[in-house]
Amino acid sequence: MSNYTPPTRDMSFILNDVLGFQSDIVDAETLEAVLEEASKLASDVLAPLNWPGDQAGTKLENGKVTTAPGFKEAYAQYCEGGWNAVPFTEDYGGQGLPYGVAFPVQEMWQGANMSFGLCPLLNQGAVEAILHHGSQEQKDTYLEKLISGEWTGTMNLTEPQAGSDLGLLKAKAVPADDGTYKITGQKIYITYGEHDLAENIIHLVLARLPDAPDDVKGISLFIVPKILEDGSRNDLKCTGIEHKLGIHASPTCTMQFGDNGGATGYLLGEPHMGLKYMFTMMNNARLSVGLQGVAIADAAYQHAASYAAERMQGKNFKSGERVSIDHHPDVQRMLLTMRSQIEAGRALTYEAAVALDTWDHAKVGLLTPVVKSWCTDMACEVTSIGVQVHGGMGFVEETGAAQFMRDARILPIYEGTNGIQAADLVGRKVLYDKGAALTAYIELMQERAADHAPAFAPHFEALEQAIAYLFTNVTDLDRVAAAASPFLKGLGILAGGALMAASMKAAEHLDDKEFAAAKIRTAQFYLGNILPLAATQFEIAAGGNDFLD
């Protein structure tokens, strides 16, 4: 089951050759060394725990969660290697490496074992929220231990009656005499809300002050530690863990705050600004979820390609010799469908990471919903194809192919459903700034696709028509909302295609001709088999709204 091999060569090719990644901190040699060391932990330690962890799951007893066998030891090894500190500021013990390096490293954790990788993913968001919005005292208290991994962080948004509509939140925060707050209420779907990996869990909790407005403008954000400074247990507990379709080794908790008078919490930032602060966590997490999509899709591809190379069935049409199924044209089509979209998704996600490093806020803002949505929808498709490559054996749990599909299915749902991401793209990232960021990115895509202009021309034309439709209907929010998802899908396919065109051009200059030939073949397949779907999505966006009531 542990046949995941981190694609370090592909990672460095995308960063260095396609995106032209540059850093004053990390040169090409250092990048290779970091990726190589991370790959050892991913393939040797985390990947072997993926299937057993899925089967064992987590256990809740008397409010305490026990993770799957081996997870606690693996987490200790992960922290001892300094991996939790990779992208964070050196001021609090981080390694200060750019996101262009951190994303490939994080991809390895998610590809090897997504249930494990969810813990540091959520912790990263907690660090960013405290770093950007916390007081100096809060930074000094929490950041060093969160960055080292000695403590872990969570984000507590959802309640039984309040999913995506956070204006319905009921959790309360009442001021205490000592400047703290007493938090009461219930939160659900809290990833790693309780576990045995770290000695403390720092919950970031959305709640309302007594004088708060009823809508989203009345939400504040609080730091609520599991263990208080004096070593006592805070008034919070895990009352249940979800029995889920996938990610069985990741505890998804129901958290109860304040059954015995109120959990002690500390206001983060200013009152009533909690939703704004939480988006610091969520935007960070949304890019990481898109990266999860790339990672688990790649793991499923590796699993399927390995099986296809070993499974003997049928004969060669010309020679009559028995062959493995990866010789069959339709299996080759499926494997290339998987691989080409993975490589396009990886390039798109890494491009967002590099934009984070260069402080290109407009590009990050534009790409975040596309990365989150397109890469996670892609993961569902690719992992499903992985089951198909296995044939009947893919439908049997023991082969492991189904786990990738089950695990991937959560990705389009959490951290804001993909429909919400599409609404964010067209509403905030296209219409709000009158298309300025998108116009700049279209010019970049056209530059990347210049060598294949005839193939791309109809898709850019369809994109322009879809943009015109959005602006023409800017006052009809129902029509804009109905167009949002196909518009995002088309943009993801087109952006991926432009990056694959750039990949093809970069591969032509490589000394490793075998690797270059594989890159060119994959890119050609994308342009011939995936890119044609872009114009269709844009046409749907501009004319597929007849279903509206």
C-alpha positions as a printed NumPy array, in Angstrom:
array([[  0.   ,   0.   ,   0.   ],
       [  2.901,   2.383,   0.653],
       [  3.888,   2.95 ,  -2.97 ],
       [  3.797,   6.759,  -2.842],
       [  7.017,   8.318,  -4.122],
       [  7.143,  12.12 ,  -3.873],
       [  7.59 ,  13.516,  -7.409],
       [ 10.572,  15.695,  -6.512],
       [ 11.819,  15.934, -10.082],
       [  8.432,  17.178, -11.28 ],
       [  8.262,  19.622,  -8.388],
       [ 11.625,  21.238,  -9.106],
       [ 10.866,  21.317, -12.848],
       [  7.656,  23.283, -12.275],
       [  9.297,  25.676,  -9.856],
       [ 12.598,  26.289, -11.608],
       [ 11.986,  25.691, -15.302],
       [  8.334,  26.626, -15.778],
       [  7.752,  29.325, -13.147],
       [ 11.308,  30.659, -12.91 ],
       [ 11.29 ,  30.504,  -9.116],
       [ 13.991,  32.646,  -7.522],
       [ 14.852,  33.164,  -3.886],
       [ 17.582,  34.92 ,  -1.95 ],
       [ 17.154,  32.277,   0.746],
       [ 17.014,  29.024,  -1.22 ],
       [ 19.162,  28.226,  -4.243],
       [ 18.54 ,  25.282,  -6.583],
       [ 20.921,  23.002,  -4.68 ],
       [ 19.297,  23.755,  -1.338],
       [ 15.848,  23.231,  -2.838],
       [ 16.835,  19.78 ,  -4.057],
       [ 18.252,  18.883,  -0.634],
       [ 15.077,  20.001,   1.172],
       [ 12.841,  18.075,  -1.205],
       [ 14.977,  14.962,  -0.926],
       [ 14.916,  14.953,   2.878],
       [ 11.186,  15.61 ,   3.009],
       [ 10.562,  12.798,   0.55 ],
       [ 12.212,  10.311,   2.905],
       [  9.823,  11.122,   5.744],
       [  6.843,  11.111,   3.385],
       [  7.601,   7.806,   1.679],
       [  9.243,   5.906,   4.53 ],
       [  7.197,   7.036,   7.541],
       [  3.893,   8.653,   6.569],
       [  2.846,   6.662,   3.509],
       [  3.065,   3.263,   5.248],
       [  0.578,   4.559,   7.855],
       [ -1.997,   5.721,   5.303],
       [ -3.894,   2.467,   4.694],
       [ -3.614,   1.11 ,   8.266],
       [ -4.751,   4.488,   9.582],
       [ -7.78 ,   4.406,   7.31 ],
       [ -8.699,   0.986,   8.651],
       [ -8.049,   1.763,  12.329],
       [ -9.528,   5.262,  12.446],
       [ -9.531,   7.246,  15.684],
       [-11.116,   6.409,  19.03 ],
       [-12.926,   8.65 ,  21.529],
       [-13.136,   7.622,  25.16 ],
       [-13.992,   9.898,  28.096],
       [-13.408,  13.002,  26.011],
       [ -9.967,  11.902,  24.824],
       [ -9.136,  10.986,  21.238],
       [ -6.531,   8.348,  20.445],
       [ -5.126,   8.576,  16.941],
       [ -4.347,   5.582,  14.737],
       [ -1.327,   3.426,  15.664],
       [  1.94 ,   5.002,  14.57 ],
       [  0.578,   8.535,  14.124],
       [  1.907,   9.867,  17.418],
       [  5.413,   8.563,  16.729],
       [  5.31 ,   9.864,  13.155],
       [  4.234,  13.294,  14.368],
       [  7.116,  13.397,  16.835],
       [  9.538,  12.516,  14.032],
       [  7.952,  15.176,  11.803],
       [  8.437,  17.846,  14.487],
       [ 11.951,  16.73 ,  15.394],
       [ 12.945,  17.202,  11.764],
       [ 11.782,  20.817,  11.901],
       [  9.2  ,  20.26 ,   9.161],
       [  6.385,  22.04 ,  10.978],
       [  8.454,  25.247,  11.011],
       [  9.267,  25.413,   7.287],
       [  7.223,  28.443,   6.112],
       [  7.133,  30.481,   9.311],
       [  9.075,  33.52 ,  10.44 ],
       [ 12.412,  32.983,  12.147],
       [ 11.321,  35.445,  14.859],
       [  9.436,  32.612,  16.549],
       [ 11.563,  29.631,  15.629],
       [ 10.454,  29.139,  12.053],
       [ 12.792,  28.343,   9.186],
       [ 11.62 ,  31.304,   7.123],
       [ 11.589,  29.372,   3.851],
       [  9.495,  30.759,   0.983],
       [  6.116,  29.286,   0.102],
       [  7.63 ,  28.231,  -3.199],
       [  9.541,  25.654,  -1.154],
       [  6.904,  25.051,   1.518],
       [  4.205,  24.009,  -0.967],
       [  6.132,  21.103,  -2.52 ],
       [  7.056,  19.936,   0.983],
       [  3.426,  20.143,   2.106],
       [  2.333,  18.313,  -1.018],
       [  4.411,  15.358,   0.13 ],
       [  2.648,  15.132,   3.5  ],
       [ -0.758,  15.271,   1.84 ],
       [  0.158,  12.8  ,  -0.893],
       [  1.655,  10.339,   1.562],
       [ -1.084,  10.555,   4.175],
       [ -3.801,  13.175,   3.921],
       [ -5.309,  12.302,   7.305],
       [ -1.953,  13.06 ,   8.919],
       [ -1.349,  16.158,   6.813],
       [ -4.568,  17.809,   7.963],
       [ -3.142,  18.508,  11.42 ],
       [ -0.254,  20.752,  10.28 ],
       [ -2.49 ,  22.285,   7.591],
       [ -4.928,  23.674,  10.184],
       [ -2.085,  24.616,  12.494],
       [ -0.578,  26.751,   9.734],
       [ -3.76 ,  28.799,   9.539],
       [ -3.788,  29.348,  13.305],
       [ -0.201,  30.595,  13.195],
       [ -1.021,  33.052,  10.41 ],
       [ -4.072,  34.409,  12.259],
       [ -2.164,  35.03 ,  15.508],
       [  0.865,  36.403,  13.661],
       [ -1.204,  38.946,  11.719],
       [ -3.831,  39.89 ,  14.296],
       [ -2.592,  38.923,  17.758],
       [ -1.091,  41.165,  20.414],
       [  2.619,  40.944,  21.12 ],
       [  1.856,  39.05 ,  24.305],
       [ -0.249,  36.525,  22.373],
       [  2.455,  36.096,  19.777],
       [  5.046,  35.499,  22.488],
       [  2.769,  33.029,  24.277],
       [  1.622,  30.871,  21.362],
       [  3.668,  31.19 ,  18.195],
       [  6.9  ,  29.464,  19.154],
       [  5.126,  26.334,  20.369],
       [  2.679,  26.279,  17.454],
       [  5.516,  26.677,  14.972],
       [  7.623,  23.945,  16.567],
       [  4.606,  21.636,  16.599],
       [  4.747,  21.24 ,  20.37 ],
       [  1.194,  22.651,  20.299],
       [ -1.319,  22.459,  17.45 ],
       [ -4.02 ,  24.891,  16.359],
       [ -7.579,  24.578,  15.115],
       [-10.254,  26.787,  13.608],
       [-13.758,  26.604,  15.121],
       [-16.404,  28.09 ,  12.827],
       [-19.241,  25.692,  12.065],
       [-22.202,  25.071,  14.371],
       [-25.133,  22.682,  13.862],
       [-27.398,  25.496,  12.614],
       [-24.645,  27.528,  10.921],
       [-22.609,  26.045,   8.111],
       [-21.522,  28.474,   5.418],
       [-23.861,  31.164,   6.801],
       [-21.741,  32.31 ,   9.727],
       [-24.235,  35.056,  10.518],
       [-26.255,  32.352,  12.314],
       [-23.531,  31.598,  14.874],
       [-24.776,  31.329,  18.464],
       [-21.576,  30.669,  20.473],
       [-21.218,  33.332,  23.158],
       [-18.328,  35.164,  24.787],
       [-19.042,  36.978,  28.058],
       [-16.381,  39.297,  29.524],
       [-14.869,  38.188,  32.839],
       [-13.471,  40.489,  35.515],
       [ -9.861,  39.602,  34.689],
       [ -9.954,  40.66 ,  31.035],
       [-10.613,  37.159,  29.717],
       [-13.892,  35.891,  28.294],
       [-16.128,  32.942,  29.123],
       [-16.886,  30.994,  25.96 ],
       [-19.999,  28.821,  25.672],
       [-21.456,  26.926,  22.734],
       [-20.933,  24.003,  20.415],
       [-18.784,  23.686,  17.304],
       [-18.873,  20.808,  14.828],
       [-16.552,  19.388,  12.147],
       [-13.452,  20.547,  14.   ],
       [-10.422,  18.88 ,  12.429],
       [ -8.012,  17.606,  15.084],
       [-10.133,  19.343,  17.729],
       [ -8.931,  16.672,  20.136],
       [ -5.996,  14.278,  19.722],
       [ -2.949,  12.772,  21.421],
       [ -0.206,  14.095,  19.138],
       [  0.655,  17.301,  21.037],
       [  0.511,  18.419,  24.649],
       [ -1.828,  21.352,  23.989],
       [ -4.387,  22.385,  21.39 ],
       [ -5.   ,  26.079,  20.732],
       [ -8.544,  26.597,  19.473],
       [ -9.428,  29.732,  17.548],
       [-13.149,  30.148,  18.133],
       [-15.72 ,  32.459,  16.575],
       [-18.255,  33.733,  19.125],
       [-20.473,  36.729,  19.884],
       [-20.019,  39.331,  22.593],
       [-23.165,  40.309,  24.547],
       [-23.606,  43.597,  22.647],
       [-22.786,  42.138,  19.231],
       [-25.025,  42.659,  16.184],
       [-26.87 ,  39.569,  14.985],
       [-25.22 ,  39.367,  11.577],
       [-21.653,  38.543,  10.484],
       [-20.523,  41.975,  11.663],
       [-21.045,  40.839,  15.235],
       [-18.559,  37.962,  15.308],
       [-15.33 ,  38.084,  17.314],
       [-12.388,  35.66 ,  17.368],
       [-11.012,  34.133,  20.556],
       [ -7.989,  32.055,  21.497],
       [ -9.223,  29.173,  23.66 ],
       [ -6.433,  26.806,  24.805],
       [ -7.183,  23.228,  25.799],
       [ -4.661,  23.572,  28.655],
       [ -4.404,  26.914,  30.466],
       [ -1.179,  28.599,  31.567],
       [ -1.478,  27.183,  35.105],
       [ -1.648,  23.64 ,  33.698],
       [ -5.356,  23.175,  34.395],
       [ -7.801,  21.823,  31.829],
       [-10.011,  24.459,  30.213],
       [-13.793,  24.07 ,  30.241],
       [-14.024,  22.418,  26.842],
       [-14.282,  18.858,  25.615],
       [-14.75 ,  16.674,  22.59 ],
       [-18.189,  15.047,  22.767],
       [-18.089,  13.141,  19.503],
       [-16.079,  12.258,  16.414],
       [-17.674,  11.945,  13.008],
       [-17.852,   8.627,  11.157],
       [-16.944,   9.863,   7.707],
       [-16.732,   8.659,   4.114],
       [-12.964,   9.142,   4.174],
       [-10.018,  10.67 ,   6.046],
       [-10.787,   8.152,   8.798],
       [ -7.508,   8.735,  10.632],
       [ -8.206,  12.465,  10.996],
       [-10.407,  13.137,  14.045],
       [-13.319,  15.372,  13.03 ],
       [-14.671,  16.525,  16.371],
       [-17.753,  17.982,  17.962],
       [-16.455,  20.449,  20.542],
       [-18.461,  21.611,  23.54 ],
       [-17.35 ,  24.838,  25.235],
       [-18.4  ,  26.022,  28.676],
       [-20.554,  23.313,  30.255],
       [-19.122,  24.232,  33.66 ],
       [-19.295,  28.   ,  33.66 ],
       [-17.463,  28.906,  30.481],
       [-14.183,  28.128,  28.763],
       [-11.509,  30.759,  29.279],
       [-10.83 ,  32.631,  26.058],
       [ -8.708,  35.577,  24.982],
       [ -9.914,  38.102,  22.439],
       [ -7.8  ,  38.068,  19.285],
       [ -7.568,  41.529,  17.752],
       [-10.525,  43.911,  17.911],
       [-14.127,  43.073,  18.857],
       [-16.526,  42.191,  16.02 ],
       [-13.652,  41.651,  13.552],
       [-13.563,  37.884,  13.895],
       [-14.812,  37.02 ,  10.436],
       [-12.152,  39.194,   8.816],
       [ -9.463,  37.578,  10.973],
       [-10.762,  34.096,  10.309],
       [-10.408,  34.688,   6.594],
       [ -6.663,  34.982,   7.196],
       [ -6.865,  31.334,   8.234],
       [ -9.355,  30.305,   5.573],
       [ -7.566,  31.88 ,   2.606],
       [ -4.355,  30.209,   3.718],
       [ -6.2  ,  26.923,   4.109],
       [ -7.96 ,  27.206,   0.746],
       [ -4.692,  27.205,  -1.158],
       [ -3.517,  24.289,   0.964],
       [ -6.729,  22.373,   0.21 ],
       [ -6.128,  22.891,  -3.506],
       [ -2.644,  21.51 ,  -2.909],
       [ -4.238,  18.528,  -1.163],
       [ -6.202,  17.904,  -4.348],
       [ -3.013,  17.789,  -6.406],
       [ -1.295,  15.578,  -3.837],
       [ -3.973,  12.931,  -3.434],
       [ -4.59 ,  12.868,  -7.175],
       [ -0.89 ,  12.168,  -7.688],
       [ -0.957,   9.411,  -5.076],
       [ -3.931,   7.838,  -6.854],
       [ -2.142,   8.141, -10.194],
       [  0.984,   6.444,  -8.882],
       [ -1.139,   3.65 ,  -7.435],
       [ -3.01 ,   3.175, -10.712],
       [  0.095,   3.387, -12.917],
       [  1.879,   0.797, -10.788],
       [ -1.083,  -1.565, -10.965],
       [ -1.493,  -1.053, -14.72 ],
       [  2.176,  -1.901, -15.324],
       [  1.822,  -5.181, -13.436],
       [ -1.655,  -6.351, -14.43 ],
       [ -1.331,  -8.71 , -17.413],
       [ -4.418,  -8.873, -19.59 ],
       [ -5.051,  -9.124, -23.308],
       [ -2.664,  -9.281, -26.227],
       [ -0.8  ,  -6.839, -28.414],
       [ -2.775,  -6.301, -31.62 ],
       [  0.324,  -6.683, -33.779],
       [  2.541,  -9.236, -32.072],
       [ -0.085, -11.293, -30.302],
       [  1.967, -11.271, -27.072],
       [  0.315, -10.906, -23.684],
       [  0.729,  -7.393, -22.336],
       [  0.171,  -5.396, -19.174],
       [ -2.916,  -3.222, -19.303],
       [ -0.924,   0.002, -19.583],
       [ -0.341,  -1.01 , -23.203],
       [ -4.053,  -0.718, -23.96 ],
       [ -4.995,   2.597, -25.6  ],
       [ -7.924,   3.313, -23.307],
       [ -5.846,   2.698, -20.18 ],
       [ -3.157,   4.983, -21.589],
       [ -5.878,   7.595, -22.137],
       [ -7.024,   7.282, -18.537],
       [ -3.505,   7.485, -17.126],
       [ -2.673,  10.529, -19.244],
       [ -5.971,  12.157, -18.263],
       [ -4.884,  11.724, -14.662],
       [ -1.28 ,  12.784, -15.09 ],
       [ -1.855,  15.799, -17.332],
       [ -4.39 ,  17.369, -14.98 ],
       [ -2.191,  16.678, -11.963],
       [  0.739,  18.449, -13.598],
       [ -1.442,  21.397, -14.623],
       [ -2.886,  21.611, -11.108],
       [  0.552,  21.444,  -9.529],
       [  1.786,  24.271, -11.737],
       [ -1.249,  26.418, -10.927],
       [ -0.91 ,  25.806,  -7.186],
       [  2.817,  26.503,  -7.163],
       [  2.189,  29.682,  -9.142],
       [ -0.041,  30.876,  -6.3  ],
       [  2.709,  29.979,  -3.809],
       [  5.282,  31.991,  -5.73 ],
       [  2.819,  34.911,  -5.869],
       [  2.588,  34.735,  -2.069],
       [  6.359,  35.076,  -1.879],
       [  6.398,  38.081,  -4.22 ],
       [  3.484,  39.767,  -2.433],
       [  1.417,  39.744,  -5.614],
       [ -1.863,  40.09 ,  -3.725],
       [ -3.987,  40.552,  -6.844],
       [ -2.787,  37.298,  -8.385],
       [ -3.103,  35.386,  -5.082],
       [ -6.637,  36.685,  -4.644],
       [ -7.603,  35.676,  -8.168],
       [ -5.97 ,  32.258,  -8.054],
       [ -7.096,  31.188,  -4.576],
       [-10.685,  30.198,  -5.487],
       [ -9.498,  28.645,  -8.761],
       [ -6.804,  26.577,  -7.065],
       [ -9.161,  25.468,  -4.312],
       [-12.038,  24.535,  -6.623],
       [-10.467,  23.333,  -9.825],
       [ -7.76 ,  21.257,  -8.17 ],
       [-10.184,  19.59 ,  -5.758],
       [-12.784,  18.812,  -8.432],
       [ -9.891,  17.433, -10.454],
       [ -8.891,  15.246,  -7.511],
       [-12.352,  13.685,  -7.361],
       [-12.229,  12.941, -11.082],
       [ -8.676,  11.625, -11.05 ],
       [ -9.134,   9.383,  -8.01 ],
       [-12.293,   7.988,  -9.589],
       [-10.378,   7.227, -12.777],
       [ -7.782,   5.524, -10.573],
       [-10.465,   3.112,  -9.386],
       [-11.475,   2.535, -13.02 ],
       [ -7.912,   1.676, -14.033],
       [ -7.96 ,  -1.068, -11.408],
       [-11.195,  -2.436, -12.838],
       [-13.106,  -4.682, -10.434],
       [-10.123,  -4.728,  -8.09 ],
       [-10.496,  -0.972,  -7.651],
       [-13.898,  -1.511,  -6.086],
       [-12.341,  -3.794,  -3.479],
       [-11.004,  -1.923,  -0.468],
       [ -7.917,  -4.095,  -0.044],
       [ -6.279,  -2.693,  -3.171],
       [ -6.261,   0.803,  -1.642],
       [ -7.543,   2.58 ,  -4.769],
       [-10.905,   3.369,  -3.206],
       [ -9.355,   5.133,  -0.221],
       [ -7.966,   7.9  ,  -2.416],
       [-11.414,   8.458,  -3.895],
       [-13.085,   8.471,  -0.472],
       [-10.492,  10.804,   1.027],
       [-10.61 ,  13.202,  -1.932],
       [-14.376,  13.674,  -1.778],
       [-14.194,  16.046,   1.202],
       [-11.944,  18.491,  -0.644],
       [-14.623,  20.31 ,  -2.686],
       [-16.679,  20.691,   0.506],
       [-14.556,  22.01 ,   3.352],
       [-12.934,  25.443,   3.685],
       [-15.828,  26.882,   1.696],
       [-17.639,  24.716,  -0.841],
       [-16.554,  25.033,  -4.434],
       [-19.773,  26.875,  -5.229],
       [-18.78 ,  29.491,  -2.663],
       [-15.339,  29.71 ,  -4.246],
       [-16.925,  30.31 ,  -7.646],
       [-19.129,  33.07 ,  -6.217],
       [-16.03 ,  34.619,  -4.637],
       [-14.208,  34.509,  -7.973],
       [-16.869,  36.251, -10.054],
       [-18.134,  38.566,  -7.322],
       [-15.032,  39.745,  -5.491],
       [-12.2  ,  38.93 ,  -7.88 ],
       [-13.746,  39.814, -11.274],
       [-16.706,  42.186, -10.901],
       [-15.563,  44.057,  -7.789],
       [-12.286,  45.297,  -9.29 ],
       [-13.806,  45.61 , -12.765],
       [-11.736,  42.722, -14.053],
       [ -8.332,  44.338, -13.482],
       [ -6.635,  41.293, -11.919],
       [ -8.224,  38.916, -14.433],
       [ -7.198,  41.106, -17.377],
       [ -3.584,  41.038, -16.211],
       [ -3.72 ,  37.258, -15.797],
       [ -5.26 ,  36.778, -19.239],
       [ -2.294,  38.623, -20.723],
       [  0.043,  36.287, -18.851],
       [ -1.846,  33.216, -20.099],
       [ -1.72 ,  34.478, -23.671],
       [  2.015,  35.026, -23.363],
       [  2.499,  31.469, -22.095],
       [  0.324,  30.037, -24.852],
       [  1.813,  32.12 , -27.676],
       [  3.45 ,  29.127, -29.389],
       [  0.042,  27.445, -29.608],
       [ -2.087,  30.512, -30.354],
       [ -4.485,  28.826, -32.85 ],
       [ -5.35 ,  26.101, -30.335],
       [ -6.002,  28.633, -27.573],
       [ -7.769,  31.327, -29.618],
       [-11.338,  29.989, -29.344],
       [-10.978,  29.586, -25.6  ],
       [ -9.779,  33.137, -25.024],
       [-12.612,  34.352, -27.223],
       [-15.142,  32.331, -25.221],
       [-13.621,  33.695, -22.007],
       [-14.077,  37.276, -23.182],
       [-17.709,  36.552, -24.043],
       [-18.275,  35.033, -20.609],
       [-16.695,  38.085, -18.942],
       [-18.943,  40.364, -20.987],
       [-21.939,  38.326, -19.875],
       [-20.981,  38.755, -16.203],
       [-20.67 ,  42.524, -16.532],
       [-23.864,  42.819, -18.578],
       [-25.771,  40.99 , -15.836],
       [-24.003,  42.568, -12.878],
       [-27.327,  43.705, -11.398],
       [-28.919,  40.253, -11.761],
       [-27.17 ,  38.335,  -9.002],
       [-29.01 ,  35.084,  -9.726],
       [-27.655,  34.963, -13.269],
       [-24.158,  35.854, -12.109],
       [-24.327,  33.145,  -9.443],
       [-25.54 ,  30.574, -11.962],
       [-22.636,  31.406, -14.255],
       [-20.   ,  31.282, -11.535],
       [-19.13 ,  27.582, -11.345],
       [-18.769,  26.937, -15.091],
       [-16.829,  30.194, -15.377],
       [-14.379,  29.028, -12.708],
       [-14.042,  25.593, -14.317],
       [-13.284,  27.127, -17.667],
       [-10.715,  29.474, -16.162],
       [ -9.031,  26.594, -14.326],
       [ -8.805,  24.504, -17.491],
       [ -7.499,  27.445, -19.526],
       [ -4.96 ,  28.527, -16.893],
       [ -3.787,  24.93 , -16.608],
       [ -3.472,  24.734, -20.377],
       [ -1.359,  27.884, -20.559],
       [  0.957,  26.465, -17.906],
       [  1.186,  23.17 , -19.781],
       [  2.156,  25.103, -22.908],
       [  4.872,  26.805, -20.865],
       [  5.899,  23.393, -19.528],
       [  6.269,  22.063, -23.044],
       [  8.482,  24.98 , -24.018],
       [ 10.613,  24.615, -20.887],
       [ 11.038,  20.878, -21.473],
       [ 12.558,  21.489, -24.901],
       [ 15.655,  22.956, -23.226],
       [ 16.266,  20.148, -20.727],
       [ 19.337,  17.93 , -20.891],
       [ 17.375,  14.928, -19.608],
       [ 15.71 ,  13.989, -22.898],
       [ 13.671,  11.117, -21.481],
       [ 12.153,  13.337, -18.809],
       [ 11.612,  16.092, -21.381],
       [  9.828,  13.722, -23.75 ],
       [  7.456,  12.678, -20.961],
       [  6.689,  16.321, -20.139],
       [  6.042,  17.164, -23.789],
       [  3.815,  14.121, -24.316],
       [  1.767,  14.953, -21.206],
       [  1.38 ,  18.594, -22.213],
       [  0.355,  17.651, -25.757],
       [ -2.269,  15.321, -24.339],
       [ -3.644,  18.115, -22.16 ],
       [ -3.871,  20.529, -25.07 ],
       [ -5.593,  17.922, -27.222],
       [ -7.906,  16.318, -24.664],
       [ -8.481,  18.632, -21.685],
       [ -8.131,  22.165, -23.064],
       [-11.069,  21.753, -25.538],
       [-13.398,  21.653, -22.509],
       [-12.559,  25.26 , -21.539],
       [-14.61 ,  27.004, -24.219],
       [-17.576,  24.776, -23.453],
       [-17.542,  25.844, -19.804],
       [-17.361,  29.523, -20.769],
       [-20.257,  29.04 , -23.211],
       [-22.286,  27.41 , -20.446],
       [-21.472,  30.328, -18.152],
       [-22.708,  32.802, -20.759],
       [-25.809,  30.935, -21.861],
       [-26.724,  28.089, -19.562],
       [-28.998,  29.894, -17.123],
       [-32.388,  28.791, -18.495],
       [-32.791,  26.49 , -15.487],
       [-33.347,  29.431, -13.134],
       [-36.811,  29.744, -11.55 ]])
